[in-house]
């Protein structure tokens, strides 16, 4: 099957799934975080996460399928764009790492843009994201995306209310243009409960490996839960379209969430396994140790 027919098939499949799927979060009375059942006393999810051994066993099999997807993307010169959004501590980074752990960074490219420069602030809003969209043979993963305008920028006052509403009005048309150009677009919202979010953010304080994740903006945003809920609901109402639907991922259990995301994205792209020739190593000659020329090398200390 050729590239264009494959991509058209992907678009049709996503539209069909969107029409059948029941997605939460379209109103404050039907918020996704309410669907994650929790203990009233401790705020902990009643359903337990997967054990590490079980998680890694499943993840290993999914990684093989992701490599198959990678080879299909390269072979068909397909263009895939995956958007990850969600509150602070929802698990976006961990999900992206799980996806990219065993694939080529030359094909699976992660985009995590810093705050806009003064020059970028003077540009058309979407302009800074356009150069990062995938070319043929690429999978681009956005760790936060143009939807910053609908979330953090709107809630924290980095844009005006008029600018936020304008963005919500034009975003579906921009995404329609992306899809019409042959891009397969998948948008994931990771939904974390307030209890789990607070638990994860507090854990970062005393963990030297994670303290860098706790920014001043995270602290300021922490008390704005309801504001972010309203912004999320407005975003869903305006941009959850038949051609670019949102897929909500309950993420109180990070391991389950990662596996569910990978399973979903693999099912959403009509890739096929590309046949490869069997690998055979040629014979080689290695000189005996006493015949090798010594080199003046500086070896590092073996501390471990």
Secondary structure, DSSP 8 states (H G I E B T S, - for coil): --HHHHHHHHHHHHHHHHHH-----SSGGG-GGGGS-B-TTT--BSS----HHHHHHHHHHHHHHHHHHHHHHHHHT-EEEEEEEESTTSSHHHHHHHHHTTS-TTTEEEE---S--HHHHTS-TTHHHHTTS--TTEEEEEES-GGGGTTHHHHTTSS-HHHHHHHHHHHHHHHHHHHHTTEEEEEEEEE--HHHHHHHHHHHHT-TTTGGG--HHHHHHHT-HHHHHHHHHHHHHHH--SSS-EEEEE-SSHHHHHHHHHHHHHHHS-------------------GGGS------------
